[in-house]
């Protein structure tokens, strides 16, 4: 046994990085999706078409909806309400969460209402919102806003409360104003919590978008789902469902990309492998 071999045996951790080739995350994701789709295709063909469908039939229905323009028109109609409601939830939720987290008075005064509203089944309020706003665009955007804003507020609020007190004291020792402490210390430390809240709001916003289309004027992707279900066209019904899943996944990935650009130090601190 040579001297180099004995050193390698004595320090196996030094050889591990060279020998160990980790599979990229995107490759694992693609393999997982491929296995699920293949299993669904294989077993789905034995299911009665009224009760279920399979990927190749869904793809054929997708192509038909794309060719006749129905899917793109419905997606555009649905996204308008989603973008307005979701955008307003971010613009309102982040500043409000920061203020509640930094103000003991605001936390005591409205914190209980924020927590209660988050737990409340907001779907039950849709008929009341219809009475107030009608069946048009405004009520759909409002439903998306109400479903998406509370996760953002609560996560931002908790993020502010989690900022180490020593950091705040350092700012005060340099005679920094409350606004400077909020902008230079609290906000950067809270970014991971804010982004987590925004990611959670994506899913709730997408669900709210479809709920609004079910309970108000039936339109957009919700209309395709309802009409296909009423005609027992399961493959066609799955098309908007899959589109919404892909849309939410892409939006979450986009938010994660923004987080890495805005706060690159968080990746280094957490030690996450983004490959």
N, C-alpha and C positions, 0 to 999 in steps of 0.2 A: 504493500500500500504506500503510495507516494505521500509526500507532505501536503500537497494540494488536496488530495482526496480526504486525508484525515481532517483538514481544516473545513472542508465542505460538510463532513459528517458532524463535526463539532458545532457548526453554525448553519443548520439547514435552512434557516430563515433567509439567508443571503442568496440562496439558490432559488427560493420559491418564486420571486418576481420574474425570474428569467424563464422558468419552466411553466409557470401558470399563465395561460392565456384565457382571460375571461371573455365570454361571449358578450357582444354589445347588447344593450337593452333593446334596441330596435329589432335586432334579430330574434331575440326571445319573444318579443311582442308579435312579430310576424308569424313565428312558428305557432304560438298559442292561438292566434286568430285563424290560421290555416287549419289547425287540428279541429277547432270548434266548428268551422264552416264545413269541413269534410264530414265530420260526424253528423252534423245537422242534415247535410245532403243525403247521406247514406240512410239514416233512420227516418228522415222526414218524408221520403217517398212512400213509406208504408202507412202514413197517416192519412185519414180521410181529408180531402181538400177543404171541406167545410170547417174542420177543426184545426187545421194547421197548414203550413206550406213549407217549402224548402228553398235554398238559396237560388238555384237555377230558375225556378218559377218566379221568384221575387225579382231576379235580374231581368227576366223577360217583361214583367209588368212595369218595372222601372223604365225600361227602354221605350215602352209604349207611351208612358206618361211624359217622358222627355220629348218624344217625337211630336206628340200632339200639343205640346206647350203647356199642358195642364200643371205639371209638377213645378216648372219654373215660375209660372204665374202665382201658384199657391204659396211657394216658398218666399217669393218676393213680398207677397201680402202679409205673411206671418212675420217675416223678419222686420218689417217696418215697426210693428207694435213692440217686438222684442227689443230692438235697438233703442227705441225711445225710452221704454220702461226700464231696461237694464242700465242704460246710460245715466238716467236720472237717479237710479238707486246708488250707483257709484258716486256720483257728484254730491248726493245728500248723505249717504251712509258713512263715507270716510271722514268728512269734517265733523259730523255729529258724533261719531265714535271717539274721535280725538278730544272733542270738547267734554264729553261725558267722562272720559277717563282722566282728564286733567282737573276737572272741577268736582269737588266734593258735594257742592250744593246741587249741581245738575245731576250727578249720579244718584243722590238721595231723592231728588224730585221726580225725575222721569225714567230712571233706570228700571224701576219695577214695571212701568208701562211697556218699555221696550222688551223686557223679558217675557211679559205676559202676551204681548202681541206676536212674538215669535212662536210661542207655543199654541196660540189660538188657531183653529182651523179656518184659515182665511177664505177657503172655498165657500164657506157658508155665507160670506158677505157678498158674493158675486151677484145674487138677485137684488140685493139692496143697492149695489153700485150701478146695476142696470137701471133701476128706478131713478137714480140721481143723474146718470150720464148718458142714458140711452143705450143703443145697441151698436154704436159705431166704433171708430178707432180709439177714442179717448178711454172708454171703459177697458179695452184690451190692454192698452199701455198702463193703465192704473193697476190692473190685476198683476201684471208682470212686476211693476214697481213694488207693490206691497209684498209680493212673495220673495223678492230678491233683496230688498233693502235691509231687512233685519239681521240676516247672517253677517252682512258687511259691518253693520253698526256694532254688533256684539263682539265679533272677532277683533275689530279695531279697538274697541273699548278694553277688552281683555289684554290686548297687546300693549296698550299704554300702561295698564296696571302692572304688567310684567317687566317693565323697564327697571333695571337695577337702580335703587335709590342713590347709590354712590355716583352714578353718572349725573343725576340731577344735582347732587351736592357739588360736583365739580363745576357745573355750569353756574351755580349760584355763587361759588367762591370767586369766579371771575366777573361777578356782578352782571351776569347776563339777564336780560329781560325774560319774562315768561314766554313771549312770542319767540324769542331767539332759542330758548331751551326747547320749545315745542318743535321748531323748524330744524334745528341743528342736532338735537339729541334724541328727542322722543320719536319724531317721525322716521328717521333712518332705522332706529331699533325696532320699530313697529311694522316695518314693511313686510316681513314674512307673515305676520298675523293678518295684515290687510289683504295680501295676495291670497291667503287661505280662505278668507271670507268671500273674496271676489270669485274664487273657484267654486265655492259652495253655492254662491248665488247663481252661477251659470245653470246648474241643474234645476234649481228651483224656478228660475226664470223661464226655462224651456218648458217645464211642466205647466207653469202658469199661462204661458202662451197658448198651449193646446186647450187647457181648461177654459180659458176665456173664449176660445172659438167654439167650444162645445155649448157654453151657456148663453152666449150672445148670438149675434148674427153668424150663422154657420158659414165659415169662409176659411180660406187658406188651407194649410195642411190638415187641420181638424176636419174640414169638410170632406177631404178625400178619405180620411179614416172612417167617418160616419157613413158616407155613401157606399164605400166598399163593404163595410160591415153589414149594412142593411141589405146589400145584394149578395152576401155570403161569398164575396170575392176576397179570400184570405190573402192571397199573394199580393194583390193590389193594396190591401190594408196595411201590410207589413212595410211597404215602400216608404211612406212618410215616417213610420216609426224608426226604420233604419237610418233615414236621412237625419232625423233629429238626434239620434245617438252619435252619428258621425259629426254633426254640427257641434254638439256639446263637447265631444272629445277634442276637436280642433280648437274650440274656444279655450278650453282648459290648457291645451298646449301653448296657445298664444299668450295666455296670462303667465304661464311659467317662463316663457321666453322673455317677456317684459320684466319679470322678477329678476332673472339672471342678468339683464342689462342694467336695471336700476340698482340692484344690490348684489353685485358679483361676489362681495365678501362673504355673503351668507353661504354660498356653495362651499367655499374654502373652510369656513368655520364648522359647518355640519359634516364635512367630509364625504358628501354625496358624490357618487359617480354618475355624471350626466350622460355618459356614453351609452 
